[in-house]
Amino acid sequence: MSFKHHHQHYNFFLTSQKMAVKNTVFSILFGLAILGLAHINTINALSSNYYDQTCPNVESTITSVVKKAMMNDRTVPAALLRMHFHDCFIRGCDGSVLLNSTGKNKAEKDGPPNISLHAFYVIDNAKKAVEALCPKTVSCADILALAARDAVTLSGGPTWNVPKGRKDGRVSKATETRQLPGPTFNISQLQQSFAQRGLSTNDLVALSGGHTLGFAHCSSFQNRLHNFASKQSVDPSLQSSFAAKLQRVCPAGNTVKNAGSNLDSTPTTFDNRYYKLLLQGKSIFSSDQSLLTLANTKAMVTKFANSKQEFEKAFVNSMIKMSSINGGQEVRLDCRVVN
């Protein structure tokens, strides 16, 4: 159910008797919760001043933890931003990506697309610091959302007020990571994936700019380098010398562990270089290249390549929109375990 349709239904129910409204809305909410889509209903429950009274120093506390981790490992910002995306795209931003697998259940973090996620210790350290400050108050989902914002800001990107008040989820299933948009997706698959989460094509192009930070393993872009099509070994949309460089790093049948490529030429700086390189045929993923296959998405890529300011403004708006999807139930005491 889209946001638009949900609100149309909701407005219709408001015209009924109060008791009927309560019963009907409850059944809708309950039904959506069963489907794992309860996050749609709590999008307006978040507030930028949620912890002003209960934990006023929460943001500065998290920022200092992220800053310290960055000093030891420059890959931390990219890791935190990716972790937040992967959390929000499964069951909403409910910290389910942080949960450990148990004997009975294989959790999201052990699903194939998430095996390369790292820097969970940063969230653990932030949680420990926040618990010392304000026990049982701040959710792991909020800590991750704030840490992702800090990752962007501390890497030279924009800052913004993160809406807060998310609750942590109790369900995390590795099988559900199949819902994550993949690096080989075409534009229609990407649009469908984002639309299912109430995100537009504009959000898709803006949030793809997160690929300005980080590194990709060969397995996620091998499809463009070898046996691309029956008559072409290499994806023709790749600039030839760039393709040759990637082939040297990732030869056919590559067995070198952790071989791969940076996502752009400034992988620890949050800038608009990703879009500039995309227009030059120097993107890494098929999903990146697919942004050039429609006139409207290509126009946005061009706009962001020409203006860091326009990109940052759109990225912030889309991040707030994406990170406001939530469907959790509790404030976890340990981010890796349900209460």
Disulfide bonds with the S-S distance in Angstrom:
Cys55-Cys134 1.87
Cys88-Cys93 2.05
Cys140-Cys335 2.13
Cys218-Cys250 2.00
